Amino acid sequence: MSDQVRVVEGATRSMKVAPVEVGRPVDEEVHEPDFPWIVIVWNDPINLMVYVTWVLQKLFGYPREKAERLMWDVHTKGKAVVSSGPKEKAESDVARLHAYGLWATMQQDR
Amino acid sequence: VARSDDPEPIRRQGDRFAVTLPDEAREALRRLAVQYRDLLREEDPSTDPGVARLFPPAHEDDLLANLEYERVAHDGLLAGRLRNIETLERTAGADSLSEDELLAWMAVANDLRLVLGTRLEVTEETTARDFAKDPEGRETFELYRFLSALVGVILEALPQP
């Protein structure tokens, strides 16, 4: 559960709405059988900024402001976490991003 | 310089989209679609960097996981790209497109930008001047810019997702 919270924190860190969890056991990750996965979009010099914003809106249903903020993170910081969840969802999200030509990878959020 | 009263070459018209692109632009798109299909048939990510850019790995540094992802995802991604090409070829001469058809146009145009941009090794600062001594590269870059403009025009015409 706390890992999911951390994923949400990661995905929404620019929105300043990250929940703060109190009293999380330090060894919790050791007992967590299946970490949520995060999907990362990487910067590339080809995809247009307006196109990246549109794809994030289209695929994830994000409001324009959030999609623009994520696009801007990709552009200025080199990458952004655009979604998270179980492995199957991350795999599907990565493939959908690849279908639109975005450079996306997935990894476990440790 | 374009006249300010020129209508957008692709614009929304009710549920559909009116297309007033010149014939040369339509012909260029048709030709590119044929070349793109040939490229997908003849090359794969291991033989062509442009094709590799269309089918990127899903994991940063996990060879086995990438092989598994390729096994699961590649055929579906390829089939989708071929369907988009077929739609563009079938509708390149149309005066009116459905939203799905227009999305196929945009997908093919963006795929081709990825292939050409990868070949040209474009950066965010690349301009036509970089190809002053390379007529072939200059020609490819002009196509790349045409496709960029087309993607921009289509995004302008589409409703907010």
Chai-1 contact restraints between the chains, C-beta under 6 A:
chainA,res_idxA,chainB,res_idxB,connection_type,confidence,min_distance_angstrom,max_distance_angstrom,comment,restraint_id
A,P45,B,V122,contact,1.0,0.0,6.0,A-B,restraint_1
A,P45,B,T123,contact,1.0,0.0,6.0,A-B,restraint_2
A,P45,B,E124,contact,1.0,0.0,6.0,A-B,restraint_3
A,I46,B,R113,contact,1.0,0.0,6.0,A-B,restraint_4
A,I46,B,L114,contact,1.0,0.0,6.0,A-B,restraint_5
A,I46,B,G117,contact,1.0,0.0,6.0,A-B,restraint_6
A,V50,B,L155,contact,1.0,0.0,6.0,A-B,restraint_7
A,Y51,B,V151,contact,1.0,0.0,6.0,A-B,restraint_8
A,W54,B,L155,contact,1.0,0.0,6.0,A-B,restraint_9
A,Q57,B,P161,contact,1.0,0.0,6.0,A-B,restraint_10
A,K58,B,P161,contact,1.0,0.0,6.0,A-B,restraint_11
A,V94,B,A58,contact,1.0,0.0,6.0,A-B,restraint_12
A,A95,B,A73,contact,1.0,0.0,6.0,A-B,restraint_13
A,H98,B,L77,contact,1.0,0.0,6.0,A-B,restraint_14
A,A99,B,L77,contact,1.0,0.0,6.0,A-B,restraint_15
A,A99,B,G80,contact,1.0,0.0,6.0,A-B,restraint_16
A,G101,B,N110,contact,1.0,0.0,6.0,A-B,restraint_17
A,G101,B,D111,contact,1.0,0.0,6.0,A-B,restraint_18
A,G101,B,L114,contact,1.0,0.0,6.0,A-B,restraint_19
A,W103,B,P56,contact,1.0,0.0,6.0,A-B,restraint_20
A,T105,B,A58,contact,1.0,0.0,6.0,A-B,restraint_21
A,T105,B,H59,contact,1.0,0.0,6.0,A-B,restraint_22
A,T105,B,E60,contact,1.0,0.0,6.0,A-B,restraint_23
A,M106,B,A58,contact,1.0,0.0,6.0,A-B,restraint_24
